[in-house]
């Protein structure tokens, strides 16, 4: 999250609307305005003036109070008493006279009883109620030396400002600065015009220079190096009020003892790029930039702790003739840090590839800092602009003489310009409606994209250097619709559905249609399930435990390590829902979720494929607590019945089958099944593995299903059969069969016999135990037999049974029990 004041945004953007209108436009561009801190407009304090401290001494009666002589105008001196302790002679301040309402307000407060002898009130941040959460609350408000004594001080108070708290998406680090953020907003031409309010100072250049020596081995790490020297500066001069104000309003503390650190923070907020300052007089000899392969010395950090650099061969070092002066982008030698006494400074701005820091932080825990600015993508073409802005700002505030800016391109290929082909037909295909070409080109140009080649329907677009998040054509289309306006999307658009790997196109007939999720959703809700929506990014460790054989897809800029991979299943979120509710004493839990999952697929454009999934999970008792119903824990057949109920609802001609599965580690190997629908594998169902139940500390056996939703094809053929008046005969067959043979295999075999009289086959019983041969189980089947045209005789029924028994013996070598039960 970033915080910017309205006045700062207004320096970069010209707009004539209020803060709420601005907030609405920011939201429509895809940024979240978390809140607006409103400050009352048009506050004007009466009788407050600019003054100058000309004499300062402690009050003898009370050593905590200062006695001051303050010059207002025309040589008029006022005797002032104050409890502020950061006072200095010749400092410009704000003073409220005895006629001011501020003076009259505070003179009645016991804490300010010293004002009874004072001819006015010396103003601090506290007096004006500024920066409530800042340590500088009690500090005096110092005014620029260019102000005039006796001048109305209201013009120097920036207290009519409003503060916007803005959440920036993780893929848009370019918008974490005032430059990047306002540049993005300026695309809305009707309301905003963009400008860079830089201060340029024409100073005569001095021939200051220092030799920079580069090691050949750093070409793949350090790409560009810029530096400038400024001498004869006065760091004791006060930083302008507007800089302090903008830092404080952005939530950054002022560091009085290191004014250049405040300039660093200001430049990072303004331009989004880091710089570095060194005390020039403490650099001995030339500067050498090299890796630490041959380095045998230790390096002292800020806390005087020795860091061993011998084994860090990939580490980049900046040295002088005698010592290491910094590890660029990470830390400086404390002996060359700038302080208030520094007169000459060396300013450095460089471009190092991001992968270097990623590797360095992973290998060296003492360097690991997730807040380091180099952890995010930085614009590779802005360094020169940053150092020019920094130098000019320092000269304006602290004075001095500067050298020219020296730039060395160590690796000329410091950024590969991305080019993306954009098809207007594809824009229509993705969005479902037309946007005028002129509008599309205007939007892309305003966002910094440029057109390299044109054809009738295709343009070759060059991506600006600061937009690292733009990779494919769909990213460009996202930018177009983002700026065009989501609110302008027509209510009805034409959506192109791409069917992949469902059925061969020649085999698809009108009788097959995609299943309607709304109906399934209603069925699940009717069965007691609650719909949930979980986050698409999950913990890589947990996902690897659940699905160890599936490779994780990592995202580049995760919010946290716990949300750093894209989910390949909905099960992790559903398990979390069970745990969350269980920890809050909830029982009899049923949840389902419908959403996208992501898997690696080298055949796809980005190596990733999206799968639309439907998943459910159940846990606890089958029924709620009733006085006349005994408690019964949910089992496998309850969730299996829910799945059967869903698909039988559409048409009983759709065949659903449950076949054995042993591959998924997430499920119990013997209480789980693969789901086949119309002979297509569509998912799996079963009990969560006992090891996982223990790992997640879940109280009851938990059952889940997961269905690849886009594989479901519904057979809508309805067959109307004539009601037959002849009797149905039921016969049971009991036999022993090998354990590894499932009912579905037996049922399929009997159906393949195509005996028209068999209208139904039911599994009655499975038994394993005493009096059964080792490796076998006992199965009892019920066959329902009926003829359409006459009543079957006993001999006909026996012939049908014998055919079935013979087929089972030949295929599965069954051992028939002693009797066939009538």
NUMIGU-117979 format. One line per 5 residues: number of its first residue (from 1); for each residue x, y, z of C-alpha. Coordinates in Angstrom, 3 decimals. Example, Ala and Ser with C-alpha at 12.3 -4.5 7.8 and 13.67 -1.06 7.14 Angstrom:
2
1	12.300/-4.500/7.800 | 13.670/-1.060/7.140
***
This chain:
822
1	0.000/0.000/0.000 | 1.183/3.548/-0.721 | 0.023/6.889/0.652 | 0.031/10.035/-1.461 | -1.310/13.480/-0.601
6	-3.765/15.123/-2.951 | -1.481/18.166/-3.333 | 1.451/15.996/-4.435 | -0.680/14.256/-7.052 | -1.886/17.663/-8.183
11	1.691/18.789/-8.867 | 2.010/15.988/-11.417 | -1.583/15.886/-12.664 | -3.813/18.776/-13.585 | -7.444/17.999/-12.763
16	-10.366/20.156/-11.672 | -12.439/17.612/-9.734 | -12.625/16.806/-6.019 | -10.872/13.986/-4.141 | -13.882/11.636/-4.357
21	-13.999/11.935/-8.136 | -10.251/11.252/-8.283 | -10.722/8.199/-6.040 | -13.448/6.856/-8.350 | -11.175/7.173/-11.404
26	-8.309/5.470/-9.575 | -10.605/2.558/-8.708 | -11.874/2.210/-12.269 | -8.266/1.917/-13.480 | -7.758/-1.188/-11.334
31	-6.252/0.282/-8.158 | -7.946/-0.047/-4.794 | -8.403/3.126/-2.752 | -8.458/1.597/0.710 | -9.419/4.855/2.390
36	-9.207/8.634/2.168 | -7.982/10.584/5.170 | -9.970/13.791/4.904 | -8.604/17.029/6.313 | -10.831/20.067/6.519
41	-10.468/22.455/3.614 | -9.756/26.172/3.760 | -8.263/26.247/7.262 | -6.812/29.703/7.878 | -5.356/30.679/11.236
46	-5.619/34.294/12.247 | -2.608/36.380/13.225 | 0.132/33.870/12.444 | 3.329/35.240/10.907 | 6.791/34.270/9.759
51	9.485/35.178/12.273 | 13.178/34.588/12.901 | 14.905/33.517/16.125 | 17.608/36.080/16.906 | 18.364/35.203/20.527
56	17.941/31.945/22.435 | 18.558/31.084/26.104 | 17.210/28.833/28.856 | 14.755/30.433/31.254 | 16.471/30.465/34.666
61	13.232/29.979/36.632 | 12.305/26.837/34.655 | 15.130/25.005/32.791 | 12.569/23.189/30.591 | 11.437/26.500/29.082
66	13.343/28.587/26.523 | 13.397/32.387/26.450 | 13.511/33.746/22.904 | 13.757/37.005/21.037 | 11.920/36.724/17.698
71	12.094/39.247/14.868 | 8.768/39.730/13.080 | 9.126/42.776/10.811 | 10.619/46.237/10.644 | 13.020/45.411/13.447
76	10.209/44.589/15.906 | 11.311/41.993/18.502 | 8.882/39.912/20.572 | 9.745/38.194/23.873 | 8.595/34.597/23.555
81	8.640/31.628/25.958 | 8.486/28.072/24.556 | 8.838/24.442/25.644 | 10.138/23.269/22.241 | 13.678/21.925/22.532
86	14.948/21.707/18.934 | 15.481/25.448/18.548 | 18.419/27.237/16.900 | 19.356/30.844/16.238 | 18.629/32.317/12.780
91	15.856/29.780/12.205 | 12.683/30.899/10.395 | 9.574/29.884/12.358 | 5.803/30.443/12.593 | 4.571/32.608/15.437
96	1.013/33.195/16.670 | 0.696/36.678/18.260 | -1.286/37.537/21.409 | -4.241/38.483/19.197 | -4.359/35.005/17.619
101	-7.120/32.559/18.556 | -4.402/29.890/18.884 | -2.644/31.892/21.601 | -5.946/32.510/23.400 | -6.772/28.777/23.208
106	-3.496/27.511/24.671 | -3.027/30.208/27.358 | -5.915/28.607/29.272 | -4.281/25.166/29.336 | -2.212/24.563/32.531
111	0.554/22.879/30.533 | 1.083/26.211/28.717 | 1.000/28.527/31.756 | 4.374/29.956/30.668 | 2.497/31.783/27.890
116	1.213/34.303/30.464 | 4.638/35.981/30.277 | 4.982/35.437/26.516 | 4.098/37.884/23.733 | 3.083/35.073/21.439
121	2.994/31.312/20.806 | 5.794/29.517/18.950 | 4.037/27.017/16.659 | 4.852/23.306/16.335 | 3.206/20.412/14.513
126	1.269/19.757/17.701 | -0.211/23.277/17.752 | -1.676/22.757/14.268 | -2.554/19.130/15.033 | -0.304/17.785/12.256
131	1.105/14.223/12.007 | -0.708/12.677/14.940 | 1.135/9.380/14.574 | 4.604/10.806/14.064 | 7.463/11.267/16.514
136	7.991/14.781/15.106 | 4.630/15.886/16.406 | 6.205/18.251/18.977 | 8.877/19.620/16.646 | 8.928/23.198/15.503
141	7.741/23.987/11.981 | 10.780/25.385/10.180 | 10.213/27.615/7.190 | 12.412/28.250/4.149 | 15.056/31.000/4.430
146	13.494/32.641/1.364 | 10.359/33.561/3.319 | 9.930/37.134/4.639 | 9.646/38.140/8.292 | 6.139/39.330/9.087
151	4.633/37.428/6.118 | 1.293/35.646/6.612 | 2.264/32.043/7.472 | -0.892/30.343/6.181 | 0.594/29.996/2.685
156	3.396/27.832/4.131 | 1.039/25.431/5.920 | 0.043/22.476/3.777 | -2.716/21.349/6.136 | -5.638/21.460/3.723
161	-4.425/18.228/2.165 | -6.216/14.897/1.842 | -4.328/11.596/1.965 | -5.174/8.644/-0.305 | -4.310/5.126/0.871
166	-3.899/3.115/-2.342 | -3.305/-0.627/-2.794 | -1.110/-1.288/-5.824 | -1.368/-4.761/-7.495 | 1.774/-6.878/-7.049
171	2.349/-6.963/-10.813 | 2.523/-3.145/-11.007 | 5.680/-2.087/-9.101 | 6.031/0.762/-11.618 | 3.076/2.453/-9.869
176	4.704/2.488/-6.418 | 6.130/5.939/-7.189 | 4.427/9.262/-7.833 | 5.902/9.234/-11.358 | 4.533/5.789/-12.248
181	1.185/6.254/-10.543 | 0.364/9.626/-12.095 | 1.693/8.481/-15.482 | -0.884/5.671/-15.404 | -3.687/8.007/-14.314
186	-2.884/10.514/-17.048 | -4.279/8.126/-19.663 | -7.696/9.627/-18.851 | -7.159/12.667/-21.038 | -10.517/14.320/-20.423
191	-9.673/14.874/-16.795 | -5.893/14.690/-16.374 | -2.792/16.149/-17.979 | 0.611/14.833/-16.942 | 3.719/16.874/-16.194
196	7.073/16.392/-14.434 | 7.557/19.304/-12.016 | 11.348/19.039/-11.914 | 13.587/21.859/-10.788 | 16.503/22.421/-13.144
201	19.424/24.544/-12.002 | 22.003/25.801/-14.457 | 25.293/25.534/-12.599 | 28.769/25.746/-14.007 | 30.312/22.290/-14.130
206	33.577/21.576/-12.337 | 36.161/19.075/-13.532 | 35.711/16.722/-10.586 | 36.299/13.087/-11.476 | 37.240/9.763/-9.929
211	38.500/6.726/-11.847 | 36.041/3.796/-11.958 | 37.538/0.382/-12.732 | 35.344/-2.571/-13.723 | 36.090/-6.281/-13.504
216	35.183/-8.183/-16.676 | 33.285/-10.804/-14.665 | 30.547/-8.354/-13.656 | 29.058/-7.917/-17.164 | 26.206/-10.324/-16.452
221	25.265/-8.583/-13.192 | 25.922/-4.826/-13.423 | 24.586/-3.214/-16.605 | 24.926/0.540/-16.123 | 26.812/2.805/-13.703
226	26.209/6.565/-13.204 | 27.904/8.929/-10.797 | 28.304/12.625/-9.989 | 30.451/14.560/-7.513 | 29.221/17.579/-5.537
231	31.629/19.604/-3.382 | 31.223/22.407/-0.854 | 27.708/21.495/0.256 | 26.186/22.523/3.598 | 24.131/19.643/4.995
236	23.176/21.707/8.056 | 20.719/23.660/5.955 | 17.076/22.878/6.560 | 15.217/20.531/4.213 | 12.229/22.370/2.660
241	8.908/22.045/4.400 | 7.215/20.589/1.293 | 9.639/17.626/1.218 | 9.192/16.914/4.929 | 5.455/17.252/4.565
246	5.216/14.845/1.634 | 7.441/12.263/3.365 | 5.418/12.435/6.568 | 2.111/12.231/4.696 | 3.433/9.130/2.917
251	4.228/7.506/6.273 | 8.025/8.012/6.228 | 9.829/9.456/9.247 | 12.208/12.381/8.942 | 15.832/11.627/9.938
256	17.305/14.947/11.208 | 20.844/13.564/11.635 | 21.065/12.345/8.011 | 19.422/14.844/5.622 | 20.551/12.930/2.520
261	18.639/9.865/3.715 | 15.513/12.037/3.580 | 16.448/13.017/0.006 | 16.892/9.296/-0.801 | 13.407/8.494/0.534
266	11.922/11.409/-1.387 | 13.528/10.315/-4.686 | 12.346/6.708/-4.197 | 8.788/7.934/-3.545 | 8.897/10.338/-6.463
271	10.681/8.289/-9.149 | 10.692/4.751/-7.743 | 14.448/4.248/-8.106 | 17.240/4.062/-5.476 | 20.430/6.149/-5.279
276	23.467/5.993/-3.010 | 25.571/8.677/-1.273 | 29.210/8.413/-0.104 | 31.470/10.821/1.760 | 33.909/11.629/-1.062
281	36.784/12.546/1.296 | 36.708/9.069/2.871 | 37.141/7.291/-0.488 | 40.856/6.575/-0.863 | 42.136/6.410/-4.430
286	40.162/4.922/-7.304 | 36.909/2.944/-7.186 | 36.885/-0.718/-8.211 | 33.722/-2.690/-8.979 | 34.265/-6.452/-8.961
291	32.970/-9.737/-7.646 | 34.278/-11.197/-4.395 | 35.984/-14.232/-5.929 | 39.474/-13.077/-4.931 | 38.471/-11.027/-1.915
296	40.009/-12.142/1.376 | 38.848/-9.369/3.686 | 35.841/-9.061/5.931 | 33.226/-6.369/5.630 | 31.879/-4.244/8.481
301	28.176/-3.445/8.430 | 26.304/-0.795/10.412 | 26.372/-2.794/13.642 | 30.114/-3.523/13.456 | 29.433/-7.201/12.839
306	31.900/-8.978/10.588 | 30.428/-10.695/7.548 | 32.585/-13.328/5.893 | 32.582/-12.761/2.120 | 35.127/-15.425/1.108
311	32.570/-17.960/-0.180 | 30.283/-15.464/-1.914 | 31.846/-15.685/-5.382 | 28.780/-14.191/-7.015 | 28.747/-11.180/-4.694
316	29.318/-7.720/-6.235 | 31.618/-5.371/-4.312 | 32.568/-1.701/-4.630 | 36.030/-0.934/-3.212 | 38.600/1.807/-3.059
321	42.364/1.211/-2.882 | 42.197/0.020/0.729 | 38.741/-1.180/1.699 | 35.324/-2.362/0.622 | 33.020/0.647/0.627
326	29.721/-1.060/-0.222 | 27.820/-4.076/-1.403 | 25.705/-2.238/-4.004 | 21.998/-2.228/-3.361 | 22.420/-3.797/0.088
331	24.761/-2.097/2.569 | 27.495/0.510/2.991 | 30.685/0.570/4.988 | 29.850/2.703/8.018 | 33.139/4.630/7.630
336	32.104/6.306/4.365 | 28.505/7.182/5.342 | 27.542/10.845/4.936 | 26.911/12.914/8.101 | 26.144/16.543/8.911
341	29.849/17.483/8.731 | 30.315/16.078/5.224 | 31.357/18.710/2.674 | 31.896/16.654/-0.478 | 29.707/13.794/-1.675
346	29.855/11.071/-4.306 | 26.405/10.177/-5.756 | 25.900/6.773/-7.373 | 22.997/5.361/-9.417 | 23.331/1.936/-11.038
351	21.285/-0.753/-12.723 | 21.750/-4.344/-11.542 | 19.606/-7.175/-12.861 | 16.924/-8.384/-10.470 | 17.971/-12.057/-10.716
356	21.263/-11.177/-8.999 | 19.460/-10.031/-5.849 | 17.085/-12.980/-5.938 | 20.048/-15.350/-5.987 | 21.975/-13.368/-3.390
361	19.082/-13.209/-0.930 | 18.432/-16.940/-1.258 | 22.071/-17.886/-0.618 | 22.904/-15.346/2.095 | 20.340/-15.105/4.907
366	22.064/-12.043/6.415 | 21.335/-10.111/3.197 | 17.750/-11.312/2.871 | 15.396/-8.344/3.069 | 11.980/-8.680/1.466
371	11.466/-4.900/1.603 | 14.622/-4.182/-0.418 | 13.669/-2.042/-3.405 | 15.776/-4.257/-5.689 | 13.360/-7.126/-5.034
376	10.924/-5.512/-7.459 | 11.349/-4.818/-11.159 | 13.005/-1.429/-11.794 | 12.868/0.582/-15.003 | 16.230/-0.037/-16.752
381	16.163/3.311/-18.593 | 15.503/5.805/-15.797 | 18.892/5.964/-14.020 | 20.111/9.098/-15.821 | 16.882/10.935/-15.039
386	17.068/9.875/-11.386 | 20.607/11.120/-10.840 | 19.883/14.427/-12.621 | 16.829/14.984/-10.402 | 18.837/14.092/-7.273
391	21.751/16.386/-8.125 | 19.479/19.350/-8.895 | 17.504/18.848/-5.678 | 20.686/18.726/-3.565 | 22.110/21.843/-5.218
396	18.885/23.756/-4.595 | 18.711/22.780/-0.907 | 22.339/22.480/0.226 | 24.258/24.405/-2.449 | 27.647/23.305/-3.771
401	29.571/22.778/-7.013 | 28.982/19.737/-9.178 | 30.761/17.719/-11.805 | 29.103/16.459/-14.920 | 27.184/13.192/-14.706
406	29.336/10.272/-15.829 | 27.567/7.268/-17.365 | 29.103/3.901/-18.247 | 27.131/1.182/-20.049 | 28.894/-1.967/-18.904
411	26.470/-4.247/-20.703 | 24.826/-2.503/-23.642 | 22.091/-5.149/-23.844 | 20.620/-4.028/-20.542 | 17.018/-4.492/-21.594
416	15.455/-6.580/-24.344 | 12.622/-4.535/-25.768 | 9.503/-6.652/-25.853 | 7.404/-6.700/-29.003 | 3.914/-8.210/-29.062
421	1.631/-8.853/-32.011 | -1.857/-7.436/-31.443 | -4.806/-8.679/-33.528 | -8.037/-6.661/-33.603 | -9.954/-9.861/-34.352
426	-8.484/-11.393/-31.211 | -9.528/-8.345/-29.178 | -13.105/-8.893/-30.360 | -12.858/-12.609/-29.667 | -11.702/-12.033/-26.082
431	-13.958/-9.095/-25.191 | -17.029/-10.115/-27.197 | -17.648/-6.608/-28.539 | -15.931/-4.036/-30.764 | -13.850/-1.053/-29.670
436	-12.884/1.517/-32.317 | -9.328/1.139/-33.619 | -8.654/4.825/-32.987 | -9.625/4.394/-29.349 | -7.404/1.315/-28.946
441	-4.386/3.063/-30.469 | -4.998/6.162/-28.350 | -5.119/4.088/-25.138 | -1.921/2.195/-25.975 | -0.048/5.369/-26.902
446	-1.081/7.125/-23.689 | 0.123/4.138/-21.671 | 3.547/4.396/-23.310 | 3.194/1.615/-25.893 | 4.336/2.383/-29.431
451	3.381/0.877/-32.795 | 6.261/-0.575/-34.827 | 4.390/-2.114/-37.777 | 0.841/-1.868/-39.123 | -1.273/-4.154/-41.266
456	-5.030/-4.182/-41.795 | -5.794/-6.274/-38.743 | -2.491/-6.718/-36.913 | -0.166/-4.276/-35.194 | 3.285/-4.943/-33.764
461	3.412/-3.205/-30.379 | 6.567/-2.232/-28.459 | 6.187/-2.498/-24.679 | 7.576/0.413/-22.591 | 10.567/-0.365/-20.380
466	8.654/0.127/-17.121 | 5.909/-2.422/-17.970 | 7.554/-5.724/-17.087 | 4.109/-7.228/-16.405 | 3.113/-7.133/-20.108
471	4.108/-10.481/-21.628 | 1.413/-11.724/-24.026 | -1.323/-10.345/-26.262 | -3.982/-10.901/-23.604 | -2.070/-8.553/-21.282
476	-2.418/-5.792/-23.885 | -6.149/-6.508/-24.208 | -6.469/-6.293/-20.418 | -4.858/-2.835/-20.520 | -7.228/-1.716/-23.280
481	-10.404/-2.732/-21.448 | -9.060/-1.417/-18.124 | -8.678/2.074/-19.554 | -11.700/1.851/-21.873 | -13.842/1.184/-18.795
486	-15.365/-1.978/-17.363 | -18.587/-0.026/-16.913 | -18.823/0.361/-20.719 | -18.958/-3.390/-21.382 | -22.338/-4.193/-22.994
491	-24.743/-6.291/-20.953 | -24.812/-8.944/-23.686 | -21.553/-9.947/-25.333 | -20.631/-12.771/-27.663 | -18.420/-15.277/-25.852
496	-16.336/-17.829/-27.751 | -16.128/-21.159/-25.952 | -13.150/-23.303/-26.849 | -13.773/-27.027/-26.380 | -10.626/-29.089/-25.995
501	-10.087/-32.816/-25.634 | -13.737/-33.529/-24.824 | -14.807/-35.518/-27.840 | -13.660/-35.793/-31.427 | -15.543/-33.133/-33.429
506	-16.957/-35.794/-35.773 | -18.458/-37.658/-32.847 | -20.164/-34.644/-31.254 | -23.908/-34.772/-31.890 | -26.709/-32.448/-30.930
511	-27.896/-34.848/-28.276 | -24.769/-34.046/-26.193 | -24.655/-30.706/-24.341 | -22.512/-29.095/-21.627 | -23.952/-29.421/-18.157
516	-25.541/-26.371/-16.518 | -23.648/-25.502/-13.315 | -26.583/-23.548/-11.911 | -28.645/-26.727/-11.674 | -25.816/-28.630/-9.989
521	-25.298/-25.742/-7.580 | -28.967/-25.816/-6.582 | -28.823/-29.583/-6.069 | -25.769/-29.312/-3.801 | -27.346/-26.512/-1.779
526	-30.509/-28.627/-1.458 | -28.298/-31.481/-0.169 | -26.938/-29.207/2.589 | -23.692/-27.957/1.005 | -22.493/-24.355/1.351
531	-20.735/-22.662/-1.574 | -17.309/-21.147/-0.827 | -14.800/-19.079/-2.819 | -11.153/-19.566/-1.892 | -7.965/-17.768/-2.925
536	-6.313/-19.074/-6.119 | -2.770/-18.747/-4.738 | -1.785/-21.216/-2.036 | 1.062/-22.537/0.110 | 3.603/-24.504/-1.997
541	4.533/-26.836/0.889 | 0.947/-27.916/1.514 | 0.216/-28.356/-2.190 | 3.315/-30.568/-2.531 | 2.074/-32.707/0.363
546	-1.377/-33.118/-1.204 | -0.183/-33.655/-4.795 | 3.532/-34.593/-4.721 | 3.563/-35.736/-8.365 | 2.259/-32.449/-9.807
551	4.737/-29.622/-10.401 | 3.879/-26.300/-8.758 | 3.443/-23.143/-10.827 | 5.148/-20.298/-8.964 | 4.114/-16.670/-9.401
556	6.766/-13.981/-9.866 | 5.617/-11.427/-7.288 | 3.724/-13.264/-4.506 | 2.212/-11.290/-1.645 | 3.624/-13.869/0.788
561	5.428/-17.194/0.562 | 2.212/-18.862/1.803 | 0.452/-17.661/-1.375 | 3.250/-18.140/-3.902 | 1.933/-20.936/-6.167
566	-1.169/-21.306/-8.327 | -3.563/-23.985/-7.150 | -3.794/-27.247/-9.109 | -6.810/-28.389/-7.114 | -9.677/-26.923/-5.101
571	-9.142/-29.452/-2.301 | -6.621/-27.353/-0.322 | -9.086/-24.482/0.076 | -11.909/-26.854/1.064 | -9.721/-28.587/3.664
576	-8.941/-25.143/5.087 | -12.682/-24.406/5.253 | -13.175/-27.598/7.296 | -10.306/-26.721/9.674 | -11.463/-23.100/10.095
581	-15.028/-24.097/10.971 | -13.975/-27.052/13.118 | -11.824/-24.706/15.221 | -14.949/-22.636/15.842 | -16.961/-25.594/17.188
586	-18.940/-26.101/13.967 | -20.076/-29.641/13.082 | -21.694/-31.495/10.170 | -19.781/-29.531/7.559 | -20.502/-29.618/3.816
591	-18.802/-27.244/1.334 | -18.399/-27.020/-2.424 | -16.441/-24.744/-4.744 | -16.506/-24.098/-8.477 | -13.472/-22.444/-10.060
596	-10.296/-22.568/-12.138 | -7.192/-24.608/-11.346 | -3.840/-24.364/-13.126 | -1.518/-27.083/-14.413 | 1.722/-27.110/-16.383
601	1.248/-27.981/-20.056 | 4.104/-27.424/-22.507 | 1.682/-27.603/-25.441 | -0.023/-24.384/-24.340 | 1.179/-20.894/-25.255
606	2.485/-20.034/-21.781 | 3.098/-23.613/-20.696 | 0.018/-23.454/-18.452 | -3.474/-24.860/-18.913 | -6.615/-23.876/-16.994
611	-9.070/-26.473/-15.737 | -12.578/-25.678/-14.577 | -13.227/-27.755/-11.457 | -16.137/-28.590/-9.170 | -15.147/-29.929/-5.754
616	-16.969/-30.805/-2.566 | -16.074/-31.942/0.943 | -18.123/-33.383/3.820 | -17.319/-34.084/7.459 | -19.156/-34.939/10.685
621	-22.589/-36.477/11.222 | -24.994/-37.406/8.455 | -27.920/-35.765/10.253 | -28.267/-32.880/12.658 | -28.956/-33.739/16.278
626	-32.567/-34.944/16.692 | -34.021/-36.641/19.745 | -35.359/-39.661/17.833 | -32.477/-40.223/15.373 | -29.223/-41.833/16.435
631	-25.979/-40.120/15.437 | -24.396/-41.551/12.309 | -21.030/-40.432/10.930 | -20.774/-39.618/7.238 | -19.153/-42.355/5.135
636	-17.971/-42.903/1.557 | -21.383/-43.998/0.307 | -23.007/-40.750/1.438 | -20.802/-38.570/-0.771 | -20.974/-41.187/-3.556
641	-24.776/-40.962/-3.345 | -24.586/-37.180/-3.719 | -22.594/-37.533/-6.953 | -25.006/-40.144/-8.326 | -27.970/-37.946/-7.406
646	-26.489/-34.974/-9.291 | -25.975/-36.817/-12.581 | -29.100/-38.967/-12.419 | -31.074/-35.744/-12.095 | -30.362/-34.828/-15.728
651	-31.200/-38.115/-17.409 | -30.900/-41.715/-16.308 | -29.454/-42.597/-19.692 | -26.208/-40.969/-18.566 | -23.952/-43.711/-17.256
656	-21.961/-42.931/-14.111 | -19.340/-45.457/-12.974 | -16.971/-45.643/-10.004 | -13.771/-47.503/-10.751 | -10.814/-48.249/-8.452
661	-7.979/-45.734/-8.129 | -4.693/-46.143/-6.240 | -2.523/-43.300/-7.632 | -3.745/-40.239/-5.706 | -1.853/-39.769/-2.438
666	-4.506/-37.392/-1.111 | -7.104/-40.202/-0.820 | -7.311/-43.425/1.184 | -6.120/-46.172/-1.232 | -9.033/-48.513/-0.393
671	-11.813/-45.965/0.189 | -11.684/-44.039/-3.071 | -12.735/-44.283/-6.706 | -12.223/-42.717/-10.086 | -15.420/-41.247/-11.553
676	-16.395/-42.041/-15.148 | -19.335/-40.358/-16.805 | -20.551/-41.707/-20.136 | -17.244/-43.608/-20.213 | -15.152/-40.391/-19.818
681	-12.857/-39.943/-16.798 | -14.171/-36.819/-15.045 | -12.653/-36.907/-11.559 | -12.252/-38.764/-8.309 | -13.950/-39.306/-4.973
686	-12.937/-40.777/-1.657 | -11.859/-40.400/1.948 | -9.034/-38.020/2.799 | -5.931/-40.104/3.610 | -5.644/-40.828/7.378
691	-2.109/-39.358/7.404 | -3.507/-36.063/6.106 | -6.413/-36.140/8.566 | -3.831/-36.412/11.352 | -1.551/-33.806/9.761
696	-4.351/-31.219/9.578 | -5.723/-32.318/12.978 | -9.231/-32.930/11.603 | -11.581/-34.604/14.093 | -13.640/-36.880/11.820
701	-13.142/-38.922/8.678 | -13.454/-36.447/5.821 | -14.622/-37.227/2.286 | -14.168/-35.183/-0.862 | -14.826/-35.269/-4.592
706	-13.239/-33.338/-7.437 | -14.697/-33.169/-10.931 | -13.111/-31.771/-14.114 | -16.184/-29.797/-15.006 | -15.389/-29.068/-18.649
711	-15.190/-32.824/-19.366 | -18.818/-33.454/-18.463 | -21.047/-34.178/-21.461 | -24.735/-34.769/-20.777 | -26.651/-37.217/-22.942
716	-30.059/-35.596/-23.420 | -31.663/-38.501/-25.309 | -34.855/-39.522/-23.562 | -36.156/-43.075/-24.207 | -39.812/-43.680/-23.418
721	-40.526/-47.371/-22.753 | -43.890/-49.055/-22.822 | -45.070/-50.268/-19.425 | -44.889/-54.086/-19.358 | -47.594/-55.987/-17.518
726	-45.742/-59.315/-17.269 | -44.134/-60.248/-13.899 | -40.503/-59.443/-12.948 | -38.514/-62.401/-11.607 | -35.701/-61.850/-9.112
731	-32.882/-64.389/-8.767 | -29.772/-64.161/-6.553 | -26.379/-65.615/-7.432 | -23.760/-66.091/-4.702 | -20.146/-66.906/-5.611
736	-16.520/-66.390/-4.591 | -14.241/-64.260/-6.789 | -10.714/-62.848/-6.588 | -10.385/-59.775/-4.367 | -8.978/-57.507/-7.063
741	-12.049/-57.848/-9.300 | -14.626/-55.078/-8.831 | -18.395/-55.097/-9.233 | -18.166/-52.770/-12.252 | -16.167/-55.403/-14.147
746	-18.723/-58.089/-13.298 | -21.641/-55.852/-14.241 | -19.997/-54.849/-17.551 | -19.415/-58.498/-18.489 | -23.064/-59.439/-17.879
751	-24.282/-56.432/-19.878 | -22.081/-57.411/-22.802 | -23.984/-60.728/-22.998 | -26.901/-58.614/-24.283 | -29.561/-60.776/-22.660
756	-32.678/-58.656/-23.202 | -34.566/-60.261/-20.339 | -32.070/-58.970/-17.711 | -33.424/-55.487/-16.916 | -31.405/-54.768/-13.775
761	-28.365/-56.038/-11.819 | -27.882/-55.153/-8.124 | -25.020/-55.872/-5.736 | -26.566/-57.341/-2.570 | -23.610/-58.319/-0.416
766	-19.793/-58.505/-0.226 | -18.245/-60.743/2.414 | -14.615/-61.429/3.366 | -13.730/-63.676/6.296 | -14.049/-67.265/7.486
771	-14.900/-70.108/5.101 | -13.720/-68.037/2.088 | -10.613/-69.161/0.125 | -7.509/-66.996/0.676 | -7.368/-64.147/-1.848
776	-11.085/-64.355/-2.569 | -14.236/-62.514/-1.503 | -17.870/-63.603/-1.600 | -20.340/-61.612/-3.720 | -24.127/-61.913/-3.994
781	-25.877/-60.440/-7.036 | -29.575/-59.928/-7.701 | -30.724/-60.299/-11.323 | -34.123/-58.875/-12.301 | -35.525/-60.820/-15.269
786	-38.585/-59.967/-17.372 | -39.904/-60.676/-20.859 | -41.873/-58.029/-22.780 | -44.276/-60.482/-24.454 | -45.011/-63.366/-22.073
791	-44.556/-64.729/-18.576 | -41.225/-66.493/-18.241 | -41.180/-70.184/-17.396 | -38.750/-71.557/-14.772 | -36.688/-73.334/-17.435
796	-36.227/-70.054/-19.360 | -35.077/-68.275/-16.193 | -32.626/-71.087/-15.374 | -31.163/-70.904/-18.899 | -30.523/-67.168/-18.464
801	-28.848/-67.773/-15.080 | -26.679/-70.560/-16.501 | -25.464/-68.277/-19.324 | -24.450/-65.665/-16.758 | -22.691/-68.189/-14.498
806	-20.805/-69.744/-17.443 | -19.596/-66.311/-18.596 | -18.386/-65.466/-15.068 | -16.554/-68.789/-14.740 | -14.799/-68.377/-18.080
811	-13.780/-64.755/-17.439 | -13.116/-64.611/-13.687 | -12.900/-68.264/-12.624 | -15.601/-67.788/-9.957 | -16.301/-70.470/-7.350
816	-20.079/-70.991/-7.209 | -21.640/-71.379/-3.762 | -23.737/-74.478/-2.992 | -27.108/-72.889/-3.775 | -28.786/-70.474/-6.096
821	-31.315/-68.704/-3.906 | -34.815/-68.179/-5.238
***
